[in-house]
Each structure stands twice: as C-alpha cells, then as structure tokens.
C-alpha cells in the first residue's frame, strides 16, 4: 500500500474497524473510505456490487460482522450465520470482480474446536467439534477463511485471513446484554463502585449514556436498583456491595488491545502476501490464516480482581458457579505471526487502565 492508496474499511464503526481507521490515519494514509450500515447494507448483494463498481477500492479491510456475546450468539443463531456469510460473500466476490489488490479478512479464534489442544495452532482448525453456543458464527468465519483461500488458489487473488483473539479497547461494547467479558466487568465493577459510594449522579449518568433494558437515569430509584440487581450488582443489608460474575472464575482467556491488533493487520497488509502464509512444498494448501494474539492468558477471576483494583472498588466479587464457564482455556499460538515479524506491545494491565480511563471520559 502507498499513502494515497484507496482503502475501504468495512465495519469502520466497530471495535476493530475504528482501531484500523485510527492506525491507518496515524501512519499517514489519506484515502480511506467508509460507509455506515445505513449507507450500505453489506448483506445486500446489489448494493455492494454498485458500491465496488463506483468506488473501485484498491485495498479492503473486511472487519464488518454481526458479533455478540454467548447469550446473543446462542439466541440469534440464524442471524449470526446468515448475516456473516452474506457480508463475507458479497465483499470478497466484489473485491475479485473489481480487481482489489489485497484484502484482509478478520475472523475470530472461536473458529477452533471446543476442546482444542493448547495453545491453538492454525493447523488445529476443523480437527474437532466447535463450541455449541457460537457454532453458527464460527462456521461463518471458517467459511470466510476458505472463501479467501479458494479465491487465491483459483483466481490468484491476494486475500489474507487473520484470526484475532479476544479484543478490547476504545469503542468497545459496554452493553451488559451483549458485551464481552472484559468491558462487561469494567462496567459492572464501575457501577458497583458508584453504588458503594451511593453516587446516584454517577449511576444516572452511566445509565443515560447506555440504558440497560430501557432503564435510564430518569427511571425510578427502585427500577435502577432492580436492573442493577438483575445484572449482579447489589448492596446488601449490611451496606456492602457485591458484583456477581458468571461461572467459577477458573476459565483462562487471552486478551489483545484493539490498537495492537490494528497495528498487526496494517503490518501484514504492508509487508506480507498470501504466499507468505503457505507451505509451498505441500500438495494441499490449508490453514493459511494467521492467529493474532499475545500468547499469554489470565483466569477470569484474576482478570476481575485486576479490574477491581483499577476501579478502586472495595466490595466483593461473587463468582456464581451455577452459571456456565464455557471453554476452560483458549490460548492462541502466535509463532506464525511472530515469524512474520510482528509482536504485541500493550500489556493487559496497561490496557485495562487505558480502557477504564477511556470509559470514564465517555461518562
């Protein structure tokens, strides 16, 4: 890519897309194009074809996706597989038809089997059954990998698939109904701290910015206490606040700062090609995707206590063992990424403080 290359970022408003946009601008790229969902529905084949025919982007970052937590993935199974397949099929095919020079497809490490060997190497893809709750989303992302792989092999395109681990960072989703574990813990413990201090101004401000199930700062105090209790934030008769966390706290998870992820993606687009991801001596071209992560993990319990320290919450964390833990360990092997020349720079401890300060500034 050169600095005035026409670059299309699909999904620029999300956690991934916004980090990519920021990184590209900081690196001096001046011709970045976006479309909001209202302007371009990527599941609409005709609309996507018209967009590519008119704009003719040279490079594409495919970060657009329907995403959510365990609950959303399990409830809206048809939506997750249909919308993600349609987005991928439309963008990849139109990239081919309109001679895009290079495309980067972003997936997720949920593509790996539920009981995958640890740490997860790229070669472990499709070796065992997937985690049931997010199987439709995972299958869509696996299809995206194979779509890129197949177009490269048949048409000689230059499409690269990357699979980031759990991401967190600016523009994260703090909606307690849909968010992932790290931003959810930050918000719950933040609200627990406010309740601990009986700081209703802080609670009202938070709920006005992001209502929970329709409950905002203008709702009655009983309604606000009720919704906080529903999500495990409660003050007991002894005036002590507890924050409930689903599961035992034992599962291990890996987290990557979103702007580190964006830096890795831009590095790959600038310096590496599809041919760099394959074994040229193999008769079968498989597992061409690249894990993007830190290669380091932490238990949910330790993560929660780390966040508690950053928020300066004095109450108790209650781990509800009657709730599901999910997969006990999900750690990526990042040897392939490191061999390509990239390594993460933001530690989890620093990242949590950065995200907490970002959240405070938003409130």
Secondary structure by P-SEA (a helix, b strand, c coil): cccccbbbbcccccaaaaaaaaaaaaacccbbbbbcccccccccaaaaaaaaaacccccccccccccccaaaaaaaaaaaaaaaaaaaaaaaaaaaaacccbbbbbbccccccccccccccccccccccccccaaaaaaaaaaaaaaaaaaaaacccbbbbbbbcccccccccccccccccaaaaaaaaaaaaaaaacaaaaaaaaaaacccccccccccaaaaaaaaaaaccccccccbbbbbbcccccbbbbbbcaaaaaaaaaaaaacccccccccccccccccccccccccccccaaaaaaaaaaaacccbbbbbcccccccccbbbbbaaaaaaabbbbcccaaaaaaaaaaaaaaac
